[in-house]
Amino acid sequence: MERITIVGLGPLGTSVGLGLKKANLANAEIIGTSRERRNASNANKVGAVDRTYAGLGAAVNGANLVILDADMGETEDLLKTLGQRLEPGTVITDLGVMKSRVVEWAEQYVKEGVYFIPGRPLPKKPIANLEDADGDAFRDCRYCIVPPVSAPEAAVKTVVGLADALGAKPFFMDALEHDSFAAGTSYLPVVLSAALVTATTSSESWREMHRLVSTEWETVSRLASENPEDNHAISKANPELLAQWIDKLIAELQAYRAQIAEDGEDLLHVFIEAWEARARWEHGVVEDRAGPELPTSMQSMGAFLFGDRLMRRQREMSEREKARQWTYDRGGRR
C-alpha cells in the first residue's frame, strides 16, 4: 500500500488531504502529523487523513510521498530532519510560496536517493483558516511544479500525479523564474497589506476612524494578519526583486496621487485600465496574441468539416463575446 504523509495539516495541507480522500486513490493510505494538536484533531474530524501520528518519525516511516505544509522557518528544519532519515526513493514536496531558498536547503540537507520536488498549488480562493479547508480547493486551478534538473522522471511524475489527483492543472517553472514572478504576485501584496495597516492604524485619527472599517479595508489588510514570521521570511526571500516591485508600486501610487490632486479626466482612464487588466486576468485572456496563431486540434477538425471561412467567423464571434467580459462599458455602468 502506498503511504502519503502530510506534515503540518494547516488549511492547505488539510485541503490536500480532503482532496486526496475525495479522489478515492486505490491502495493509498493518507497519514497526517502536526505539532499543533488542534490541526491533527481537526484533520481526523473532517476525514482528511486515515490516521495521525504525534511523532514525525512514525508518520513518515514507510512513506512514498511526504508533503510539507509548513512556514519557511519550519520547512528548513523539516528538510534537515527528514532529509537523512527517509528511505531511498521517497519523494518530498512542499506547498510554499518560495522556491529558490527551499531548493538550496534541500540540496544541503536531503541525502542522495531521496528526491525533493517543490510544488505550489494556486487555489482560486483564500484558504486562510482550518474552517476554509476544502477538498475541491485545487480543482481546475494551476499547480506549479519546480523540478530540479537532476530530478528523475519518476519522482517528478509522483508530484504530477498528486496535482492530477487534486483535479489541478500541473505546469512547470524554474525556481528562479517562479520567485521572480512571485515577488510581484505574492510578496508585494504582503508588503502592501502590512503598509496599509501601519499607515492607517498609526494615524492619530485611528481611534475614531476604526469605526468606519468595512469590507474594503478588511479585504486588503487580510495578508497582514497572517504569521508575521512567515511574512518576514517571504519578504526577505528575494529582497532585490521585491525592492524593484516596491519601487514600481511607489511610482504607480505617485502617478495616482498626481491625477487625484489634479482632478484630471485621465484618472478615470487609469481606473478603467486597471479594471480591464484585472478582468482580462480573471477571464483568462492575458496571453499575448502577437505573432501567428497556431490552430488547436479542435479548430483543425472544425476547419476540415466546415471550412476555414466559417471556422474563422465563429472564432471571431467567440473572441468578440469573450472581449465583452473584460472591456469596460462606461455607458452601461453609470
C-alpha positions as CSV (number, residue, x, y, z in Angstrom):
1,M,0.0,0.0,0.0
2,E,1.3,3.5,-0.9
3,R,1.7,5.8,2.0
4,I,1.3,9.6,1.6
5,T,2.2,11.7,4.7
6,I,1.1,15.3,5.1
7,V,3.3,17.1,7.6
8,G,1.7,20.2,9.1
9,L,-2.1,19.8,8.5
10,G,-2.7,23.5,8.2
11,P,-5.5,24.8,6.0
12,L,-3.6,23.9,2.8
13,G,-2.4,20.5,4.0
14,T,-5.9,19.6,5.3
15,S,-7.3,20.6,1.9
16,V,-4.8,18.4,0.2
17,G,-5.8,15.5,2.4
18,L,-9.5,16.1,1.7
19,G,-8.8,16.3,-2.0
20,L,-6.8,13.0,-2.0
21,K,-9.6,11.3,0.0
22,K,-12.1,12.5,-2.4
23,A,-10.1,11.1,-5.3
24,N,-10.5,7.6,-3.8
25,L,-6.9,6.6,-4.6
26,A,-6.6,2.8,-4.8
27,N,-4.2,1.2,-2.3
28,A,-3.2,4.6,-0.8
29,E,-3.1,5.5,2.9
30,I,-3.2,9.2,3.9
31,I,-1.2,9.9,7.1
32,G,-1.0,13.2,8.9
33,T,1.1,14.7,11.6
34,S,1.3,18.2,13.2
35,R,3.0,19.9,16.1
36,E,-0.4,21.6,16.6
37,R,-2.8,19.2,18.3
38,R,-5.7,21.2,17.1
39,N,-4.6,20.7,13.5
40,A,-4.3,17.0,13.9
41,S,-7.6,16.7,15.7
42,N,-9.3,18.7,13.0
43,A,-7.8,16.6,10.2
44,N,-9.2,13.5,11.8
45,K,-12.5,15.0,12.5
46,V,-13.1,16.2,8.9
47,G,-11.8,13.0,7.4
48,A,-8.7,14.5,5.7
49,V,-6.5,11.6,6.8
50,D,-6.8,7.9,7.6
51,R,-4.8,8.4,10.8
52,T,-2.5,10.8,12.5
53,Y,0.7,10.3,14.5
54,A,2.1,12.7,17.2
55,G,5.7,11.8,16.3
56,L,7.2,12.8,13.0
57,G,9.3,9.7,12.7
58,A,6.3,7.3,12.9
59,A,4.3,9.5,10.5
60,V,6.9,9.4,7.7
61,N,8.0,5.8,8.3
62,G,7.5,3.9,5.0
63,A,6.1,7.0,3.2
64,N,6.4,7.1,-0.5
65,L,5.4,10.8,-0.7
66,V,5.9,13.4,2.0
67,I,4.0,16.7,1.6
68,L,5.3,19.6,3.7
69,D,2.6,22.1,4.8
70,A,4.8,24.5,6.8
71,D,6.1,28.0,7.1
72,M,9.5,28.9,5.8
73,G,11.4,28.5,9.1
74,E,9.9,25.2,9.8
75,T,10.5,24.0,6.3
76,E,14.2,24.3,6.7
77,D,14.1,22.4,10.0
78,L,11.9,19.6,8.4
79,L,14.2,19.2,5.5
80,K,17.2,19.0,7.9
81,T,15.4,16.4,10.0
82,L,13.8,14.3,7.2
83,G,16.5,14.6,4.6
84,Q,18.7,11.9,6.2
85,R,16.1,9.6,7.7
86,L,13.7,9.0,4.8
87,E,14.1,5.8,2.8
88,P,15.7,5.9,-0.7
89,G,13.1,6.5,-3.4
90,T,10.9,8.7,-1.1
91,V,9.7,11.9,-2.8
92,I,9.3,15.1,-0.7
93,T,7.3,18.1,-2.0
94,D,6.1,21.3,-0.4
95,L,3.2,23.8,-0.7
96,G,5.0,27.1,0.0
97,V,5.3,30.3,-1.9
98,M,9.2,30.5,-2.0
99,K,11.2,28.0,-4.1
100,S,14.9,29.1,-4.6
101,R,15.8,29.1,-1.0
102,V,14.0,25.9,-0.3
103,V,15.8,24.2,-3.2
104,E,19.1,25.3,-1.6
105,W,18.1,23.8,1.7
106,A,17.1,20.5,0.0
107,E,20.5,20.4,-1.8
108,Q,22.2,20.9,1.6
109,Y,20.2,18.5,3.8
110,V,18.5,15.8,1.7
111,K,20.6,12.7,1.1
112,E,21.1,11.1,-2.3
113,G,18.3,8.8,-3.3
114,V,15.6,11.0,-1.6
115,Y,14.1,13.5,-4.0
116,F,12.7,16.9,-3.3
117,I,10.3,18.2,-6.0
118,P,9.0,21.6,-5.0
119,G,5.3,22.3,-5.7
120,R,2.8,25.1,-5.2
121,P,-0.9,24.8,-5.7
122,L,-2.6,28.1,-6.6
123,P,-6.2,27.9,-5.2
124,K,-8.7,30.3,-6.7
125,K,-10.0,31.3,-3.2
126,P,-8.2,32.1,0.1
127,I,-7.6,29.2,2.4
128,A,-6.6,31.1,5.5
129,N,-8.2,29.1,8.3
130,L,-8.9,25.5,9.1
131,E,-12.5,26.2,8.5
132,D,-11.7,27.1,4.9
133,A,-10.2,23.7,4.1
134,D,-11.9,22.2,1.1
135,G,-11.3,19.1,-0.9
136,D,-12.2,20.9,-4.1
137,A,-10.0,23.9,-3.4
138,F,-7.5,23.0,-6.1
139,R,-9.9,21.7,-8.8
140,D,-9.2,23.3,-12.1
141,C,-6.5,25.6,-10.6
142,R,-2.9,25.7,-11.6
143,Y,-0.4,23.6,-9.7
144,C,3.2,24.9,-10.1
145,I,5.9,22.2,-10.1
146,V,9.6,23.2,-9.9
147,P,11.7,20.1,-10.5
148,P,15.5,20.3,-10.1
149,V,17.4,19.5,-13.3
150,S,18.8,16.3,-11.7
151,A,15.3,15.0,-10.6
152,P,14.4,11.6,-12.0
153,E,11.3,11.4,-14.2
154,A,9.6,9.0,-11.8
155,A,9.9,11.5,-8.9
156,V,8.5,14.3,-11.0
157,K,5.6,12.1,-12.1
158,T,4.8,11.5,-8.4
159,V,4.1,15.2,-7.9
160,V,2.3,15.5,-11.2
161,G,0.2,12.6,-10.0
162,L,-0.6,14.5,-6.8
163,A,-1.7,17.5,-8.8
164,D,-3.8,15.3,-11.1
165,A,-5.5,13.6,-8.1
166,L,-6.4,17.0,-6.7
167,G,-8.0,18.0,-10.0
168,A,-5.4,20.7,-10.6
169,K,-3.5,21.6,-13.8
170,P,0.2,21.0,-13.5
171,F,2.6,23.5,-15.1
172,F,6.4,23.7,-14.8
173,M,8.7,26.5,-13.9
174,D,12.3,27.1,-12.9
175,A,12.8,28.0,-9.2
176,L,14.4,31.4,-10.0
177,E,11.7,32.2,-12.6
178,H,9.0,31.3,-10.1
179,D,10.4,33.5,-7.4
180,S,10.9,36.5,-9.8
181,F,7.2,36.3,-10.7
182,A,6.1,35.6,-7.1
183,A,7.9,38.7,-5.9
184,G,5.3,40.8,-7.7
185,T,2.2,38.5,-7.2
186,S,2.8,37.1,-3.7
187,Y,5.5,39.0,-1.8
188,L,4.4,42.5,-2.9
189,P,0.8,42.1,-1.8
190,V,2.0,41.1,1.7
191,V,4.1,44.3,2.0
192,L,1.2,46.4,0.6
193,S,-1.2,44.9,3.0
194,A,1.0,45.5,6.0
195,A,1.8,49.0,4.8
196,L,-2.0,49.8,4.6
197,V,-2.4,48.6,8.2
198,T,0.5,50.6,9.6
199,A,-0.3,53.7,7.6
200,T,-3.9,53.8,8.9
201,T,-3.6,52.5,12.4
202,S,-0.6,54.8,13.2
203,S,-2.8,57.8,12.4
204,E,-3.9,59.9,15.4
205,S,-7.5,59.5,14.0
206,W,-7.5,55.7,14.2
207,R,-9.3,55.7,17.5
208,E,-12.3,57.2,15.8
209,M,-11.6,56.0,12.2
210,H,-11.6,52.3,13.0
211,R,-15.4,52.5,13.5
212,L,-15.7,53.1,9.7
213,V,-13.7,50.0,8.7
214,S,-15.7,47.8,6.3
215,T,-15.0,45.2,3.7
216,E,-12.6,47.3,1.7
217,W,-10.0,47.7,4.5
218,E,-10.6,44.3,5.8
219,T,-10.0,42.7,2.4
220,V,-6.8,44.4,1.6
221,S,-5.4,44.1,5.2
222,R,-6.0,40.3,5.4
223,L,-2.5,39.3,4.5
224,A,-1.1,41.4,7.3
225,S,-3.0,39.2,9.7
226,E,-1.0,36.1,8.7
227,N,2.0,34.8,10.5
228,P,4.4,37.7,10.8
229,E,7.5,35.5,10.9
230,D,6.4,33.8,7.7
231,N,5.6,37.2,6.1
232,H,9.1,38.3,7.1
233,A,10.7,35.2,5.6
234,I,8.7,35.6,2.4
235,S,9.7,39.3,2.1
236,K,13.4,38.5,2.6
237,A,13.4,35.6,0.2
238,N,14.5,37.8,-2.7
239,P,15.0,41.3,-1.4
240,E,16.4,42.8,-4.6
241,L,13.4,41.6,-6.7
242,L,10.9,42.7,-4.1
243,A,12.6,46.1,-3.8
244,Q,12.2,46.6,-7.5
245,W,8.5,45.8,-7.3
246,I,8.1,48.2,-4.3
247,D,9.7,50.9,-6.4
248,K,7.3,50.3,-9.2
249,L,4.4,50.3,-6.9
250,I,5.6,53.6,-5.4
251,A,5.8,55.1,-8.9
252,E,2.3,54.0,-9.6
253,L,1.0,55.4,-6.4
254,Q,2.7,58.7,-7.2
255,A,1.0,58.8,-10.6
256,Y,-2.4,58.1,-9.0
257,R,-1.7,60.8,-6.4
258,A,-0.9,63.3,-9.1
259,Q,-4.1,62.5,-11.0
260,I,-6.2,62.7,-7.9
261,A,-4.7,66.1,-6.9
262,E,-5.2,67.5,-10.4
263,D,-8.7,66.1,-10.5
264,G,-8.0,65.2,-14.1
265,E,-10.1,63.2,-16.6
266,D,-7.1,60.9,-17.0
267,L,-7.8,59.4,-13.6
268,L,-10.9,57.7,-14.9
269,H,-9.0,56.2,-17.7
270,V,-6.4,54.8,-15.2
271,F,-9.1,53.2,-13.2
272,I,-10.7,51.8,-16.3
273,E,-7.3,50.4,-17.4
274,A,-6.9,48.7,-14.0
275,W,-10.5,47.3,-14.2
276,E,-9.9,45.9,-17.6
277,A,-6.4,44.5,-16.8
278,R,-7.9,42.6,-13.8
279,A,-10.9,41.4,-15.9
280,R,-8.5,40.1,-18.6
281,W,-6.7,38.1,-15.9
282,E,-10.0,36.8,-14.4
283,H,-11.3,35.7,-17.8
284,G,-8.0,34.1,-18.9
285,V,-7.2,36.4,-21.8
286,V,-3.9,37.8,-20.6
287,E,-1.8,35.9,-23.2
288,D,-0.1,37.9,-25.8
289,R,-1.7,37.1,-29.2
290,A,1.1,38.8,-31.2
291,G,2.5,36.7,-34.0
292,P,1.0,33.7,-35.9
293,E,-1.7,31.9,-34.0
294,L,-1.5,28.1,-34.3
295,P,-4.8,26.3,-34.6
296,T,-5.9,23.9,-31.9
297,S,-6.7,20.3,-32.7
298,M,-10.4,21.2,-32.3
299,Q,-10.0,24.1,-34.7
300,S,-8.2,22.0,-37.2
301,M,-11.0,19.4,-37.1
302,G,-13.7,22.1,-37.4
303,A,-11.9,23.6,-40.5
304,F,-11.8,20.1,-42.1
305,L,-15.6,19.6,-41.5
306,F,-16.9,23.2,-42.1
307,G,-14.2,25.1,-44.0
308,D,-11.8,27.8,-42.9
309,R,-14.0,30.8,-43.5
310,L,-16.8,29.5,-41.3
311,M,-14.5,28.5,-38.6
312,R,-12.7,31.8,-38.7
313,R,-16.1,33.6,-38.5
314,Q,-17.1,31.5,-35.5
315,R,-13.8,32.2,-33.8
316,E,-14.0,35.9,-34.3
317,M,-17.6,35.9,-32.9
318,S,-16.4,33.9,-29.9
319,E,-13.5,36.3,-29.3
320,R,-15.7,39.3,-29.5
321,E,-18.1,37.8,-27.0
322,K,-15.2,37.0,-24.7
323,A,-13.8,40.5,-25.0
324,R,-17.1,41.9,-23.8
325,Q,-16.4,40.3,-20.5
326,W,-13.4,42.5,-19.8
327,T,-13.9,45.6,-21.9
328,Y,-15.3,48.3,-19.6
329,D,-18.6,49.8,-20.9
330,R,-18.8,53.3,-19.4
331,G,-22.4,53.8,-20.7
332,G,-23.7,50.6,-19.2
333,R,-22.1,51.1,-15.8
334,R,-23.0,54.7,-15.0
